[in-house]
Amino acid sequence: MHHSGVESLQIVFLVLLFLAIAFAALAERLKTPYPIILVIAGLLVGFAPGIPKIDLDPDVVFYVFLPPLLYAAAWNTSWREFARNLSSILLLAIGLVAFTVVGVAAAAHFFFPQFDWQTGALLGAVPNQLGDYHRAPAAEPAPPGAAAWTAAGEPVIMRCGLDRPAEFVVGSPIQVVDAVQWFELADQGRSTWFAVDRPVYIALTLPQGSGPTPIQEISDVIAKSLPAKAIDPAPPR
């Protein structure tokens, strides 16, 4: 069964490679930029029945597939045309990207008021893998600031933009992990850790036996993405 799955995946890759070559030739015949044709073809192929779901690490795309494409494009670039269209290129490369970022952030905050820029910055920086746990969709209904990683057993779940936990009062024990201060709540074999020294409260729920790697890596991301602030526990009860 395993060999059959590998062979079917190889066939899919060969078919996709053939289609990419065919559509690139079609783009040249139509005098149309080939990225446009490939994007349209990719959308059509993505909706085709029977195509298996393929999880591809973004780092593989960024470090393996993208450099050869840029290298090939650089060789085929006319520097005279590049200089002539420099203003348009800069407008699209900087202005359009900035407009898209601001537009998406404004739309997200409009539809999900609790989804602020700090939550977005953190969610954009979290890794695809935490030790043995791999990024996966959060179980529905999931709040806008949630992320999940799964392995065998229960998932690791991160939630952003929460209210201060009611149990976090003056005198509560704090543990520091990679410059981030955490407050722990244990419950039925799993524990939820709250980052309490950032502009937003962040909860990280860890199943039993997950080890220290998930909280260490998330702490590193939080420390780099969000500024620290003084903790603000509630008065003692």
N, C-alpha and C positions, 0 to 999 in steps of 0.2 A: 504493500500500500504506500509505503514511504517513497519507493522508487517511482511508482506511478504518479505521485504528487509532484515529485521533482521533474519528471519528464513532461507533465502537462504544463508546468510553469516555464520550462525551457521552450516549449512550443509557443506559449503566449508571447514570450520575449522575442522569438524569431518572427512571429507574425507582426508584432508591433514594429520591429526593426524594418521589415519589408514595407509596411504601411508608411513609415516615416520617410523612407527613400522614395516611395511612389508619390507621396504628397509633396515632397520637396521638388521632384521633377515636374509635377503639375503646377506648382507655384512659379517655377521658372518659365514654363510654357505660357502661363497666364500673365506673366510680367507683374506678379503680385509678391510682396514680401513674404518669404516662406514662413516666418513666425505666425502670421495671421492664418495661413492655411493649416499649419500644424495645430494651432489652438482650436480651430473649428473642428478639425479631424479628431483631435483628442476628446473634445466634448461628445462627438458622435460615438466614438469608440467606448467612452466611459458609460454611455447609456445602453450599449449593446448587451443583450442577455447572455449569460454564461461566462462573462469575463470575471475571473476570480479577483477578490480583493487583495491588493498588494500593499503592505505597509512598508514605506520607504523612509528611512531616517533622513530628516532634512540636512544633516551634516554631510551625508553621502552625496546628496545633490549639490550642495554648496562646494564641497572640496574635490569631488570626483568628476561629476558631469558638467558643471558650469565652467570651470577653467578651460577645457578643450573647446567648448562652444565660443567663449569669448576670444580665445586665441585664433580660431578659424575666422571669426568675424573681423578681427583686427587686420588679418592679412588681406581680406577682401574690401577693406574700407578705403575709400578715396579721400585722402587727407584734404584735397582741395574742396570737395563737397562738405567734408566735416567742418572746415573753417568757415565755409559759406553759411552753414546752418547752425553755427555754434550757439547763437542766441536761442534758437528754438530747442536745441538739445538741452541746454541748461535749464530752460523754462520747464521742459517736461521732466528732466531728471531731478530737479530740486523743487520747482514750484508745484508741479502736479503731485509729487510725493508728499510734500508738506500739506497741500490742500486735502489729499486723501486721508492722511493721518488725522488732521484736525476734524475733517468731516465724519470719519468713523468714530472718533472719540466723542464728538458732540451727539451723534445719533445714539451711541451706546448709552451715554449718560441720560439722554432724553427718554429712552425706552426703559432703562434700568437705572433709576436715580442713585442707587447704592453702588453702582459701578463707576467709580471715579478713576482719575488718571493713575493714582497710586496702585489701585487694584489691577488696572491694565498693564502697568509697568511690571508688576510682579508676575502676573500670568504670562506675559511675553518672555520673561527671563527664565522661567522654571525649565529644568532639563526634561528630556524625553525618557530618561531612565534614572531611577534611584536605586542603586545597587541591583538587586534581582527584580525590581519592580519596573514595569514598562508603562508608559503613558497610555491611558485608555479613556473613553468617554465616561463622564460621571453619570451615575445612575439617576434616572429621572424620578421625580422632579428635582432638578439640580439648580441651585441659585446661580446667578450670573458669575460670581467670583469663585467658582469651584473648579477643582482639578483633581484627577484621580490617576493612580498607578496600580496596576494589578500584577499579581504573580499567583502562585498556588495559594488558595485560601482567600481571606478577606483582603480588600484593597487598602492602600494608603490614600487618604483623602485630605485635601487642603481646601480651606474656605477662607476667603478674604472679605474685609469690610464688615466684620461682625461687631456687635455691641460688646462692651466690657463684660466678661463673665461675672455673674452675680457672686460666685465664690471667691473672686479675686479681691481680697480686702487687705487692709494694712496688717502686716505681719505674715502674709502668705509666703511660703517658701518659694524662692526663685532659683532656677538653674540657668547658668550661662553656657550657651553652646555657640562657639565661633562668634563671639561678640553680640549675640542676640540673647535677650533675657526671656525665658520661658516659664510659664506657670502650668503645672500638670494637674489634670483631672483623670483619675483612673475609674474604669467602669467595665465590669464583667469581662475581664481578660484582655481588654484593649485600653489604650490611654489616649487622651486628647491633650495636646500641648498647645498653649496659647502664647504667641509672641506678643508681649505686653509693652515693649519699649519702642514701638513704631507709630507713625501717624494713624494707621489703621490696625485693628486687631486681626490677627491671623491664627486660625486653628489648624492644627495638623493632627489627624487621627491615625494612630499607628496600631496595627493588629499585633497580637502577641507573637513574639519571635521575629519581628521585622528587623531587629538589630539597630545599631546606631547610625548606619549610613543614611537612611532617608532624612532624619532630622539634621544631620550634619550638612548634607548637601543643600537642603532647603534653607538652613541658617546662613550658609554662604551666599545664596542667592538673595535672601532678604537683606543681609548686610550690605551687599553691593547695589541693591535696587532702591531701598528706602532709607531715608535718614533716621538716625536714632533720636529718641526724645526721652525725657524723664518719665518713669512709670507713674501711673495715676490710679492707685488702688482705691477701692471704696472704703469708707470708714468701717471699723470693726463692728460686728454685730453683737 
